[in-house]
Amino acid sequence: MSNGINSECDPGEPLVYQIRLKGHLGPHWSGWFEGLTITALDNGETLLTGPVIDQAALFGVLRKVANLGIPLVSVVCIQAC
C-alpha cells in the first residue's frame, strides 16, 4: 500500500506544508513562524507555506498557532519529494 510519499526520497529533505489559518497575519510574523511564507487571502484566511524539516518542527509551528489563539483550518503536505 502506498503512503503517497516517494520512497526514493532523501529522508533528510524537508516536506513542504500549507497551513491554513482563520484570520489575517501580517508578514512581520514570518520570523516567528520559522521563515514560512505568509499569504493573506481575500476570504479572510492566511496561508503559511514552506518547508518543514520534520514532524517535531511541524508540531512546533502548530503549537505557536495554538498559543496565539488563531483558529487552524487545515494542514496539508503539498510537496513530498
C-alpha positions in Angstrom: 0.0 0.0 0.0 1.4 3.4 -0.9 1.5 6.2 1.6 1.7 8.9 -1.1 5.3 9.8 -0.4 8.0 8.7 -2.8 10.1 6.0 -1.1 13.2 7.1 -3.0 13.2 10.5 -1.3 16.1 11.6 0.9 14.7 11.2 4.4 16.6 14.4 5.4 14.7 16.5 2.8 12.0 18.7 4.4 8.4 18.4 3.3 6.5 21.5 2.1 3.4 22.2 4.0 0.5 24.6 3.6 -1.1 25.6 6.9 -4.4 27.5 6.6 -5.5 29.8 9.4 -8.7 31.7 10.0 -7.9 35.4 10.1 -5.0 37.5 8.7 -1.4 37.6 10.0 1.0 40.3 8.8 4.2 39.5 7.1 6.2 40.5 10.2 5.2 37.2 11.7 7.3 35.2 9.3 10.3 35.1 11.7 8.0 33.8 14.4 6.9 31.1 12.0 10.4 30.0 11.1 10.5 31.7 7.7 7.3 30.3 6.3 5.8 32.4 3.6 2.7 34.2 4.9 -0.1 34.9 2.4 -3.3 36.8 3.3 -6.2 35.5 1.2 -9.3 37.5 0.1 -11.5 35.2 2.1 -10.0 36.3 5.4 -7.7 33.4 5.8 -3.9 33.2 6.0 -1.7 30.6 4.4 1.7 29.6 5.9 3.6 27.8 3.2 7.1 26.4 3.2 9.5 23.6 4.1 9.3 22.0 7.5 12.3 19.8 8.4 10.4 17.1 10.4 7.4 16.2 12.4 8.8 17.9 15.5 9.2 21.2 13.7 5.7 20.9 12.3 4.2 20.3 15.8 6.3 23.4 16.9 4.6 25.6 14.3 1.2 24.2 15.2 1.9 24.9 18.9 2.7 28.5 18.0 -0.6 28.8 16.2 -2.4 27.4 19.2 -0.5 29.7 21.6 -1.7 32.7 19.6 -5.3 31.5 19.7 -5.6 31.5 15.9 -8.1 29.0 14.6 -6.4 26.3 12.5 -8.4 25.5 9.3 -6.1 22.8 7.7 -2.6 21.4 7.4 -1.7 19.9 4.0 1.6 18.4 2.8 1.8 20.0 -0.7 5.2 18.7 -1.8 6.6 15.4 -0.7 9.7 14.8 -2.9 
